[in-house]
Amino acid sequence: MSLRFSCNSTSFPQQHQVRGNLKSSKNLDKVRNLVKTVGVPSLTSSPLESLRKGNWVKLICGASFEDVVDIRNLSLVYTLAGVDCIDCAADSAVVSAVNDGIESARDIVGLRRPWVMISVNDDEDLHFRKAEFDPEDCPLDCSRPCEIVCPASAISLNEGNSTLEVSDGTNASRVLEGGVITERCYGCGRCFPVCPYDNIRVVTYIRDTTATADLIKRNGIDAVEIHTSGRQSTFFEELWDGLGDSISHLRLIAVSLPNVGDSTISSMNTMYSIMEPNLPCFNLWQLDGRPMSGDIGRGATRESIAFAVRMAAVKDRPPGFLQLAGGTNAHTVDGLKKMGLFQTTSITKNLKNEILTASLPNSLHALIGGIAYGGYARKIVGRVLSSMQSQHSVARIEDYPEHLLEALREALALVGTVKSYDPF
């Protein structure tokens, strides 16, 4: 059964809202110098320009990932690395965490602000689900493969006493405690097949449209991404209509869809026809090749690149920038280069997007606007965050400059494959 989730009104923890005078902190000089040395974009380079040039980079925090401490620190690191957009859950606490991270980064170095995007779904979608199980159903001698395979460290099990009352004077039985850390679970599903006892359940949900529209109208949100299967236009239209005039507040509308074969283009054209009469801004098609798999290895990016190759060859696709996702990692740019798709240009279609870009120098833009990095981007920086938190508990990464410098190097190495930064 699917549930409808409203946007959470919980605010970001107060200790993470107070920022010191970071520009004057000598401890962060190495961070500032690194940003300047590699030539991270400044205020002169906008997210829109990046899309047109084909060097747009989006950080995907995760449509279901709601750990505000990690999200805040990830947003800070990747803002310093020069991403153009940060995509997160449609939850007010999460959006606050993203914006706090962005502004803290800009307190360190005066970079331009990346766009903040929230993700919603029109129907059941694997990006909008959580794992769930009762740890007391698990045998004590279980090898706990769910803990091992979870890329988000969202499962934690340890031994404890049973919650059942013991009336005969005997000692309470030992059981496993803990389970899924809900805010960290982002629904990758890797734990489901490995459970030896089939104890893990999936809980799916659909973001509440009215709550999402209200959230968009608040400050700090620049874009919305609609996750859809591409097979059912009725649900897509209901969501689009439900967002109402909130879309007038946005700079970008993205639609994330999988490769559904021969019907992909017709589905895209149908969705564009639904949006077009009330589309106040640019639109983008996120090509979700192999969802939530970028952290697995080199082979994971093949489906994403294959999807891009197919879409780039289609002449009758609807207007909108194309952006890769799903399986993207450090090998994605090399794959695009081999296929001749990295920052190659084409003529803008003579429809709404050309009208919107009329103020720009010419109608040429990149065939592939850019790349979104999710699991892989979180993994490489997450290793540093985990190390820092194990030493300092809950912490702002800028308070520990050596950790920030290490995390920033990881982020720059990834973002730099698209941005073509100078070596560092």
C-alpha positions in Angstrom: 0.0 0.0 0.0 1.2 3.5 -0.8 1.1 6.3 1.8 0.9 10.0 1.1 3.6 11.9 2.9 3.2 15.6 3.7 6.2 17.9 4.0 7.7 17.7 7.5 7.5 20.9 9.4 10.4 20.0 11.8 13.1 22.7 11.6 16.8 22.1 11.2 18.6 21.7 14.5 19.4 25.1 16.0 23.1 24.5 16.4 23.4 24.1 12.7 21.6 27.4 11.9 24.2 29.6 13.7 27.2 30.4 11.4 30.3 32.2 12.5 32.4 34.6 10.5 33.9 31.9 8.3 35.5 34.3 5.8 37.9 35.5 8.6 38.8 32.0 9.8 42.4 31.2 9.0 41.8 27.6 9.6 39.8 27.5 6.4 42.5 29.2 4.2 43.5 25.8 2.6 39.8 25.3 1.6 39.5 28.7 0.1 42.8 28.4 -1.7 41.8 25.0 -3.2 38.6 26.4 -4.5 40.4 29.3 -6.1 43.2 27.1 -7.5 40.9 24.8 -9.4 38.8 27.6 -10.7 35.4 26.7 -9.3 32.6 28.8 -11.0 32.0 32.2 -9.4 29.0 34.5 -9.7 29.7 34.9 -13.4 28.6 31.3 -14.2 24.9 30.6 -13.8 23.3 27.1 -13.6 21.5 28.0 -16.9 24.7 28.7 -18.6 26.0 25.3 -17.4 23.0 23.5 -18.9 23.6 25.2 -22.3 27.3 24.4 -22.2 26.8 20.8 -21.2 28.7 21.1 -17.9 25.8 21.1 -15.5 26.3 19.0 -12.4 23.5 18.2 -9.9 24.0 16.6 -6.5 21.2 14.2 -5.7 20.8 14.0 -1.9 18.0 11.5 -2.4 14.2 11.8 -2.7 13.8 9.7 0.5 17.0 10.6 2.3 16.2 12.8 5.3 19.3 12.8 7.5 19.5 16.6 7.9 23.1 16.5 9.4 24.5 14.6 6.4 22.5 16.6 3.9 23.6 19.9 5.4 27.3 18.9 5.2 27.0 17.3 1.7 25.3 20.5 0.5 28.2 22.6 1.9 30.9 20.5 0.4 29.3 20.2 -3.1 28.5 23.9 -3.2 32.2 24.6 -2.7 32.9 22.1 -5.4 30.7 24.1 -7.8 27.6 22.1 -8.4 24.7 23.8 -10.2 21.8 22.2 -8.4 21.1 20.3 -5.2 18.2 17.9 -5.4 16.5 16.8 -2.1 13.4 15.4 -0.5 10.3 17.6 -0.5 10.5 18.1 3.2 10.8 21.5 4.9 13.5 20.3 7.4 15.6 18.8 4.5 15.2 22.0 2.4 16.4 24.1 5.4 19.4 21.8 5.8 20.3 22.2 2.1 20.0 26.0 2.3 22.0 26.1 5.5 24.8 24.1 3.9 24.8 26.3 0.8 24.9 29.6 2.8 27.7 28.2 5.1 29.7 27.4 2.0 29.2 30.9 0.6 30.3 32.3 3.9 33.6 30.5 3.3 34.0 31.5 -0.4 31.8 33.9 -2.4 30.5 31.4 -5.0 27.2 31.8 -6.7 24.2 29.9 -5.2 23.3 26.5 -6.7 19.6 26.0 -7.4 17.7 23.9 -4.9 15.4 21.3 -6.3 12.8 19.1 -4.5 11.7 15.7 -5.8 8.1 14.5 -5.9 6.3 11.5 -7.5 3.1 11.0 -9.4 2.7 7.3 -8.5 4.6 4.5 -6.7 8.3 4.9 -7.5 11.3 3.1 -6.1 12.9 6.5 -5.2 10.0 7.0 -2.7 10.1 4.0 -0.4 11.6 2.8 2.8 12.7 -0.5 4.2 11.1 -1.7 7.4 11.4 -4.7 9.7 11.0 -5.7 13.4 14.4 -6.7 14.7 12.9 -8.9 17.3 11.9 -11.2 14.4 15.6 -11.7 13.6 17.5 -14.6 15.1 20.5 -13.7 17.3 22.8 -15.7 15.2 21.8 -14.0 11.9 24.9 -12.8 10.0 23.0 -9.6 9.4 23.7 -9.2 5.6 21.3 -6.3 5.5 23.7 -4.2 7.6 26.6 -5.1 5.3 24.9 -4.3 2.0 23.2 -1.0 3.1 25.1 1.8 1.3 23.6 4.5 3.6 24.4 2.8 6.9 20.7 2.9 7.6 20.5 -0.4 9.4 21.8 -0.9 12.9 21.4 -4.0 15.0 22.6 -4.9 18.4 21.6 -7.3 21.2 19.2 -6.3 24.0 16.5 -7.6 26.2 13.1 -8.7 25.0 10.3 -6.2 25.6 8.0 -9.1 26.7 7.2 -9.3 30.4 8.9 -12.1 32.4 6.6 -13.2 35.2 8.2 -16.4 36.4 11.5 -14.8 37.7 13.6 -16.1 34.8 16.0 -13.7 33.0 14.6 -11.8 30.0 15.5 -13.4 26.7 18.0 -11.7 24.5 16.9 -10.2 21.2 18.1 -7.9 18.5 17.3 -4.3 18.8 17.5 -1.3 16.4 16.5 -1.9 12.8 16.1 0.6 10.0 17.2 4.2 10.7 14.2 5.7 8.7 15.7 9.1 8.0 18.8 7.5 6.5 17.1 4.9 4.3 16.6 6.1 0.8 14.9 3.0 -0.7 17.7 1.4 -2.7 16.3 -2.0 -2.0 19.6 -3.9 -1.6 18.6 -5.2 1.8 15.4 -6.9 0.5 16.8 -9.9 -1.4 19.7 -10.6 1.1 17.6 -11.2 4.2 17.8 -15.0 4.9 14.4 -14.9 6.7 12.5 -12.6 4.3 11.7 -10.2 7.2 12.2 -6.9 5.4 9.2 -5.1 4.0 9.0 -2.1 1.7 6.9 0.9 2.5 6.1 3.1 -0.5 4.6 6.6 -0.4 3.6 9.5 -2.6 4.4 13.1 -1.6 1.3 15.1 -0.9 0.7 17.6 -3.8 -0.9 20.3 -1.7 1.9 20.3 0.9 4.5 20.3 -1.9 2.8 23.3 -3.6 2.9 25.2 -0.2 6.6 24.3 0.2 7.5 25.6 -3.2 6.0 29.0 -2.5 8.4 29.5 0.4 11.8 31.0 -0.2 14.7 28.8 -1.1 13.3 26.4 -3.8 14.2 27.0 -7.4 13.2 23.8 -9.1 11.0 20.7 -8.9 11.6 17.2 -10.3 8.7 15.0 -11.0 9.5 11.2 -10.9 7.2 9.3 -13.2 7.1 5.8 -14.8 6.3 7.4 -18.2 3.5 4.9 -18.7 0.5 6.6 -17.0 -0.2 10.2 -18.0 -3.3 10.6 -15.9 -1.3 10.6 -12.6 1.2 13.0 -14.1 -1.6 15.4 -15.1 -3.2 15.2 -11.7 0.1 16.1 -10.0 0.8 18.9 -12.5 -2.6 20.4 -12.0 -2.3 20.0 -8.2 0.9 22.1 -8.1 -1.2 25.0 -9.5 0.4 28.4 -9.4 3.3 27.3 -7.3 5.2 26.5 -10.5 5.4 30.2 -11.2 8.0 30.5 -8.4 10.4 28.1 -10.2 13.3 28.4 -12.6 13.3 24.8 -13.8 10.9 21.9 -14.1 12.5 18.5 -14.4 10.9 15.2 -15.2 12.7 12.0 -14.3 11.8 8.9 -16.2 13.2 5.5 -17.0 13.8 4.1 -20.4 10.6 2.5 -21.4 11.7 1.5 -24.9 9.8 2.6 -28.0 7.1 4.4 -26.0 9.6 6.7 -24.3 9.3 9.6 -26.8 5.5 9.4 -27.0 5.3 9.5 -23.2 7.6 12.5 -23.1 5.6 14.3 -25.8 2.4 13.6 -23.9 3.8 15.0 -20.6 5.2 18.0 -22.4 1.8 18.7 -23.9 0.4 18.7 -20.4 3.0 21.1 -19.0 3.5 23.4 -22.0 0.4 25.6 -21.6 1.4 26.6 -18.1 5.2 26.1 -18.2 6.7 29.4 -16.9 10.4 28.3 -17.1 12.9 25.9 -18.6 12.3 22.2 -18.5 14.7 19.3 -18.3 14.4 15.5 -18.9 16.3 13.4 -16.4 17.3 10.1 -18.1 17.2 7.6 -15.3 19.3 4.8 -16.7 19.9 2.4 -13.8 18.4 4.0 -10.6 20.5 4.2 -7.4 23.4 2.1 -8.7 26.2 4.6 -9.3 28.2 3.5 -6.3 28.4 -0.1 -7.4 31.1 0.2 -10.1 32.2 1.0 -13.6 29.5 -1.1 -15.3 26.6 0.7 -13.5 26.9 3.7 -15.8 26.4 1.8 -19.1 22.6 1.9 -19.0 22.6 5.6 -18.3 24.9 6.3 -21.2 22.9 4.0 -23.5 19.7 5.9 -22.6 21.5 9.2 -23.5 22.8 7.8 -26.8 19.3 6.8 -27.8 17.6 10.1 -26.8 20.3 12.2 -28.5 19.6 10.4 -31.7 15.8 11.1 -31.7 14.7 14.1 -33.7 11.1 14.4 -32.6 11.7 14.5 -28.9 10.0 17.4 -27.0 11.9 20.6 -26.0 14.0 20.5 -22.9 17.5 19.9 -21.7 18.7 16.3 -21.3 20.5 15.2 -18.2 21.9 11.8 -17.2 21.2 10.1 -13.9 20.9 6.5 -12.5 24.2 4.7 -12.4 26.3 7.9 -12.9 29.7 7.9 -11.3 33.4 8.8 -12.0 33.3 6.7 -15.3 30.2 8.5 -16.8 32.1 11.3 -18.6 34.5 8.9 -20.2 31.6 6.9 -21.5 30.0 10.0 -23.0 33.2 11.0 -24.6 33.6 7.6 -26.2 30.1 8.0 -27.7 30.8 11.6 -28.9 28.1 13.1 -26.6 30.2 15.0 -24.1 29.5 18.8 -24.6 28.6 18.4 -28.2 26.1 21.0 -29.5 22.8 21.1 -31.3 20.3 23.7 -32.4 17.5 24.6 -29.9 14.1 23.5 -31.1 11.9 26.4 -32.2 9.4 26.3 -29.3 9.1 27.6 -25.8 12.8 26.9 -24.9 14.0 28.9 -27.8 11.8 31.9 -26.8 13.1 31.6 -23.3 16.7 31.6 -24.4 16.3 34.4 -26.9 18.4 36.8 -24.7 21.4 34.4 -24.8 24.0 34.8 -27.6 22.8 32.0 -29.9 20.5 29.0 -30.1 23.3 26.4 -29.8 23.3 24.3 -26.7 24.8 21.0 -25.6 23.0 17.8 -26.7 23.4 16.5 -23.1 23.0 19.3 -20.6 24.8 17.6 -17.8 25.0 14.9 -15.2 23.3 14.2 -11.8 25.3 12.3 -9.3 23.6 10.6 -6.3 24.8 7.5 -4.5 28.3 7.8 -5.8 28.6 11.4 -4.8 27.2 10.7 -1.4 29.5 7.7 -0.9 32.8 9.4 -1.6 32.1 12.3 0.7 30.1 10.2 3.1 33.3 8.3 4.0 34.8 11.5 5.3 31.6 12.5 7.1 31.5 9.1 8.8 35.1 9.4 10.0 34.4 12.9 11.3 31.3 11.9 13.1 32.9 8.9 14.7 35.5 11.3 16.2 33.3 14.3 17.0 29.7 13.0 17.0 27.2 15.4 15.3 29.3 18.1 13.8 29.4 20.9 11.2 32.1 20.0 8.8 33.5 23.5 8.5 34.4 23.3 12.2 37.0 20.6 11.3 38.9 22.1 8.3 41.0 19.0 7.7 37.9 16.9 7.2 36.4 19.6 5.0 39.5 19.8 2.9 39.5 16.0 2.4 35.8 15.9 1.5 36.2 18.8 -0.9 39.0 17.1 -2.7 36.8 14.1 -3.3 33.9 16.3 -4.5 36.1 18.3 -6.8 37.5 15.2 -8.4 34.0 14.1 -9.3 32.5 17.4 -10.3 35.8 18.3 -12.2 35.2 15.4 -14.7 32.3 17.5 -16.0 33.6 21.0 -15.2 37.1 20.4 -16.5 38.8 21.9 -13.5 42.5 22.5 -13.5 44.4 19.6 -11.8 45.0 20.0 -8.1 
